[in-house]
Structure formats: C-alpha cells, structure tokens
C-alpha cells in the first residue's frame, strides 16, 4: 500500500509517533512519503530525553522512506531544505495525496 503522511507539528511525542508509524509501515513493506508542513519543518534534529524525533527520522530514511518539506514553511522560518528534508511545494503535497492509497495527518 502507498501511505502519505502529513505532519503539521513539532510537538515531541506526536512527531515521534508519526515517524515511528512511518518506520513500521516501511518495515511492513509499504511505500511511505512524509510531507512536513507548518512547524513540522523544524523536526530535523528534534529530540528531548524521552522522544527522539531525529532518531526516528533517521530510521525512516534508512528504511528508504521519502520526506518532503514545505518550502514556504521553511522560508518563513529562515530555514533551508536539506538532503533529508528537501524543499518542496504544495503541488508536491497534492501529488503525494494523489499518489497515496491512504493519507494520514498528525
């Protein structure tokens, strides 16, 4: 199955769970793409003692998952895309939703 995940928060536990789900889905053989929107574009490097979001992001990448990051959201925070989270557009988000059999939001 093709799963699209839209993540809109950098709240530690929610972002951590979204990426844990994405990793589990990849390990179960599903194709998975994650689109970071709003404050979620700040998730790379995010960690606290209990919820290591960045560790789950790295695990997702290791499982060959694809991450896209809203370019407008990045620019409004004076951030740039990265190899892990490339600068993307709303058209890319639309294409991901069209591609996906199911789309989830966190």
C-alpha positions, 0 to 999 in steps of 0.5 A: 500500500502507498501511505502519505503522511502529513505532519503539521507539528513539532510537538515531541511525542506526536512527531515521534509517533508519526515517524515511528508509524512511518518506520513500521509501515516501511518495515511492513513493506509499504511505500511511505512519503512524509510531507512536513508542513507548518512547524513540522519543518523544524523536526530535523534534529528534534529530540528531548530525553524521552522522544527522539524525533531525529532518531526516528527520522533517521530510521525512516530514511534508512528504511528508504522512506521519502520526506518532503518539506514545505518550502514556504514553511521553511522560508518563513522560518529562515530555514533551508531544505536539506538532503533529508528534508528537501524543499518542496511545494504544495503541488508536491503535497497534492501529488503525494495525496494523489499518489497515496492509497491512504493519507494520514495527518498528525 
